[in-house]
């Protein structure tokens, strides 16, 4: 099993309030397609 941050596939963790709690860098294309911006 690979750690999510080095996984070549999109990994998203969605919280109870439908907020994206985590997205690895492979998920960037999905986030862009969904017009979702990362918060720092």
Secondary structure, DSSP 8 states (H G I E B T S, - for coil): ---GGG-SS--EEE-TTS-EEEE-GGGHHHHHHTT-----
